Amino acid sequence: MRKLTVKRKWSIIECASKISLFVQCSKDDAVCKHGEDYFQQFDFKNGKSIQVEIWNEETKVLVVSSTMEASYTIPAGENDINLIAAPKYAPMQGNPFIITEVK
C-alpha cells in the first residue's frame, strides 16, 4: 500500500461547484461503480487535500462535478503519490479541471 494525496488548488473558478473525488478501490470498499471499476467517493472542497491509501497497482482517480470530469491514471509502483487538481481557465471548454502529479 502507498499514500495518495490529492490537493484541490484554491480557485475562484468552479468555487461554488460541488466537486467529488473518486479513487479506484476494491469492490468491498467501493461506494460506486464507473464502467468496470469500483471507487470510493470523497467531497473535494476548494483549497483542501485528501489523503488515502491505494494499491501498488495502477489506480484511477476521477474529479467530477455537474459540468466536468477529469481523470488521471497512477502507474503501478511503490512510491507515495501527490497530485494537484486545478481548473484551467478556458470558458469555451467550461473551465475543465486538470490533474497533475507534483514531484
C-alpha positions as CSV (number, residue, x, y, z in Angstrom):
1,M,0.0,0.0,0.0
2,R,1.1,3.6,-0.6
3,K,-0.3,7.0,0.2
4,L,-2.1,9.2,-2.3
5,T,-2.6,12.9,-1.5
6,V,-4.8,14.9,-3.8
7,K,-5.0,18.7,-3.3
8,R,-7.7,20.8,-4.9
9,K,-6.0,24.1,-5.7
10,W,-8.0,27.1,-4.3
11,S,-9.6,28.9,-7.2
12,I,-12.5,31.3,-7.8
13,I,-13.2,29.2,-11.0
14,E,-15.7,26.4,-10.0
15,C,-15.5,27.6,-6.4
16,A,-19.3,27.2,-6.0
17,S,-19.5,23.8,-7.7
18,K,-19.9,20.6,-5.7
19,I,-17.0,18.6,-6.7
20,S,-16.3,15.0,-5.8
21,L,-13.1,13.0,-5.8
22,F,-13.3,9.3,-6.8
23,V,-10.4,6.9,-6.1
24,Q,-10.4,3.4,-7.5
25,C,-10.6,0.7,-4.9
26,S,-11.6,-2.9,-4.3
27,K,-15.2,-4.0,-4.7
28,D,-15.6,-4.5,-0.9
29,D,-14.6,-0.8,-0.2
30,A,-16.5,0.8,-3.0
31,V,-19.5,3.1,-2.8
32,C,-20.0,3.4,-6.5
33,K,-19.1,1.8,-9.9
34,H,-18.0,3.7,-13.0
35,G,-17.7,1.5,-16.1
36,E,-15.9,-1.7,-14.9
37,D,-14.1,-0.1,-12.0
38,Y,-15.1,0.5,-8.3
39,F,-14.5,3.7,-6.5
40,Q,-14.5,5.4,-3.1
41,Q,-16.1,8.9,-3.1
42,F,-14.9,12.0,-1.2
43,D,-16.2,15.6,-1.0
44,F,-13.5,17.7,-2.6
45,K,-13.6,21.2,-1.0
46,N,-11.9,24.2,-2.6
47,G,-8.3,24.5,-1.3
48,K,-8.4,21.2,0.7
49,S,-6.4,18.0,0.5
50,I,-7.5,14.4,0.7
51,Q,-5.1,11.6,1.7
52,V,-6.0,7.9,1.2
53,E,-4.1,4.6,0.9
54,I,-4.1,3.0,-2.5
55,W,-2.8,-0.2,-4.0
56,N,0.7,-0.6,-5.6
57,E,-1.1,-1.5,-8.9
58,E,-2.3,1.0,-11.4
59,T,-5.1,3.2,-9.9
60,K,-7.6,5.6,-11.5
61,V,-8.5,9.0,-9.9
62,L,-11.5,11.0,-11.1
63,V,-12.6,14.6,-10.3
64,V,-16.2,15.1,-11.1
65,S,-18.8,17.9,-10.9
66,S,-22.1,18.5,-12.7
67,T,-20.3,20.2,-15.6
68,M,-17.0,18.3,-16.0
69,E,-15.0,15.1,-15.4
70,A,-11.2,14.8,-15.2
71,S,-9.3,11.6,-14.8
72,Y,-5.7,10.6,-14.0
73,T,-4.2,7.1,-14.0
74,I,-1.5,6.5,-11.4
75,P,1.0,3.9,-12.7
76,A,1.9,0.8,-10.7
77,G,4.7,1.3,-8.2
78,E,5.6,1.6,-4.5
79,N,6.2,5.4,-4.1
80,D,3.7,7.8,-2.5
81,I,1.9,10.0,-4.9
82,N,1.0,13.7,-4.7
83,L,-1.5,15.1,-7.2
84,I,-2.9,18.6,-7.6
85,A,-6.3,19.2,-9.3
86,A,-7.0,22.7,-10.6
87,P,-9.4,24.3,-13.0
88,K,-7.9,25.5,-16.3
89,Y,-9.3,28.9,-17.3
90,A,-10.9,28.0,-20.6
91,P,-14.5,29.4,-20.8
92,M,-15.1,27.9,-24.2
93,Q,-14.4,24.5,-22.8
94,G,-16.3,25.0,-19.5
95,N,-13.1,25.6,-17.4
96,P,-12.1,22.0,-17.2
97,F,-10.1,20.6,-14.3
98,I,-6.6,19.2,-14.9
99,I,-4.9,16.7,-12.6
100,T,-1.1,16.7,-12.5
101,E,1.5,14.9,-10.4
102,V,3.6,17.0,-8.0
103,K,7.2,15.6,-7.9
